[in-house]
């Protein structure tokens, strides 16, 4: 076992990929349906059902064929790539370099020069827009094939060149743009990419004329934790104090309807759930407050149409949330998420708010950043415990196998042992956590990277809030639009101050019209300049660390006021007023 562990800890991360070509969308593979319709379930029975769900998904069950290398992965919004500018992206702890050509295609290679291993992303794209050139010694590579096209040191004065050895070629990776998102296929070459399902699409964009308000941010949090958080509506009431989350949650009165699909011969997995878009926990809270003499909750308008709250997860990275008309399936708004699995303990969070009205990106950023700050640090505290337990279990499992490769056929029990899932909503969450336990050991490079990080104490403590929520490094540095907004804010602030100085100077000149030099005009101008400059400076600050502990405390104070009444303020036993059947503490 010591030899196996040593090999795992010292192993270099393997390279994947072979060839590249822009690909169009193709018809989806046949999907095998496994539908589970749910009826009303008592609250105290949910924990047992969650355990049964965990047990059902062994490596011999539904996820036995799931293949992380059979999928396209989102790495960047196309608008965040400048033409002919090499940019580093990372998937499963392997770095790649991508560039957007003048005609809108994407070229991609492993971010490693075949010469001495320097990063191609630190170099340039040559004048034809097709070749990556290493900044170290000038070697150039075709971005579509990986072929080494030039070694300057081998070029003669007459323009001829000695033969370039085959070892000088790099590794190209299939890449494409779909719905403004850049996708790469790190699991193999063109042939395998052509056989894989197309990147997931937002159908409302294709057929309903929806536009996507785009967002991106990197987090020092493990990507499965981020995915599970998105698919957990129960947290929204408390972590975000956002009442709309309650519409996606479940209760014994409003149970979830769950559907599992296993496309591509089980290499993929789709998890869908829907529930009536009604308040559940908030209704309980309202009844408790009414019993204490507070005003009765406002009744819903009779003509307001009943909707279904739909949650969709296409493993391992894509999610959609929307409220739909049960008769037509139509919606006015969809939240879609693309979670790039950067590596162990790292996530690129990309999201889009879809509607028929285009939302300015800076406005989407303002709302989403403030929203994410509320619970991302909680995920970081979770990560410390989850990844430590996962690493410990992997070390124990290595004692039972002859090689690390054998672990790919083994299921973990990290989340099953660690989590206590009890709410009606967590019936679907349990399926997702079971998926992670059952498949994470198959994630490329995860075992060795997990053990490497654990060995150096990376999971021993949670980084400070200023690191986990640092907006500059996580968003400003990777978004061209964010850089433009900050630059414009600085200009507006500067010119506002200059205008204020000019307004004062005008009072001391005889040539200016009296209408501009009167005390009233001067005061009004100074006030307007101050207001504009203050707004610009406040907007600029939104691109840096913001969510201090004071913000956290203010948010927590909202919980007993509008989300959930503190139990010590409940006089007597009012459980009979709660609409949950078989209620228990």
HELIX and SHEET records of a PDB file:
HELIX    1   1 UNK A    2  UNK A   10  1                                   9    
HELIX    2   2 UNK A   43  UNK A   45  5                                   3    
HELIX    3   3 UNK A   46  UNK A   56  1                                  11    
HELIX    4   4 UNK A   68  UNK A   70  5                                   3    
HELIX    5   5 UNK A   78  UNK A   80  5                                   3    
HELIX    6   6 UNK A  120  UNK A  122  5                                   3    
HELIX    7   7 UNK A  152  UNK A  154  5                                   3    
HELIX    8   8 UNK A  166  UNK A  168  5                                   3    
HELIX    9   9 UNK A  190  UNK A  195  1                                   6    
HELIX   10  10 UNK A  203  UNK A  207  1                                   5    
HELIX   11  11 UNK A  223  UNK A  230  1                                   8    
HELIX   12  12 UNK A  234  UNK A  239  1                                   6    
HELIX   13  13 UNK A  243  UNK A  248  5                                   6    
HELIX   14  14 UNK A  264  UNK A  266  5                                   3    
HELIX   15  15 UNK A  281  UNK A  291  1                                  11    
HELIX   16  16 UNK A  361  UNK A  398  1                                  38    
HELIX   17  17 UNK A  404  UNK A  409  5                                   6    
HELIX   18  18 UNK A  414  UNK A  418  1                                   5    
HELIX   19  19 UNK A  426  UNK A  439  1                                  14    
HELIX   20  20 UNK A  440  UNK A  442  5                                   3    
HELIX   21  21 UNK A  446  UNK A  455  1                                  10    
HELIX   22  22 UNK A  465  UNK A  468  1                                   4    
HELIX   23  23 UNK A  471  UNK A  474  1                                   4    
HELIX   24  24 UNK A  476  UNK A  478  5                                   3    
HELIX   25  25 UNK A  480  UNK A  506  1                                  27    
HELIX   26  26 UNK A  514  UNK A  517  1                                   4    
HELIX   27  27 UNK A  519  UNK A  541  1                                  23    
HELIX   28  28 UNK A  549  UNK A  556  1                                   8    
HELIX   29  29 UNK A  559  UNK A  563  3                                   5    
HELIX   30  30 UNK A  567  UNK A  569  5                                   3    
HELIX   31  31 UNK A  575  UNK A  577  5                                   3    
SHEET    1   A 8 UNK A  33  UNK A  36  0                                        
SHEET    2   A 8 UNK A 257  UNK A 261 -1                                        
SHEET    3   A 8 UNK A 270  UNK A 276 -1                                        
SHEET    4   A 8 UNK A 307  UNK A 314 -1                                        
SHEET    5   A 8 UNK A 318  UNK A 325 -1                                        
SHEET    6   A 8 UNK A 334  UNK A 343 -1                                        
SHEET    7   A 8 UNK A 346  UNK A 355 -1                                        
SHEET    8   A 8 UNK A 211  UNK A 219 -1                                        
SHEET    1   B 3 UNK A  73  UNK A  77  0                                        
SHEET    2   B 3 UNK A 181  UNK A 185 -1                                        
SHEET    3   B 3 UNK A 174  UNK A 178 -1                                        
SHEET    1   C 3 UNK A  87  UNK A  91  0                                        
SHEET    2   C 3 UNK A  94  UNK A 100 -1                                        
SHEET    3   C 3 UNK A 106  UNK A 110 -1                                        
SHEET    1   D 4 UNK A 124  UNK A 125  0                                        
SHEET    2   D 4 UNK A 131  UNK A 133 -1                                        
SHEET    3   D 4 UNK A 140  UNK A 142 -1                                        
SHEET    4   D 4 UNK A 148  UNK A 150 -1                                        
END                                                                             
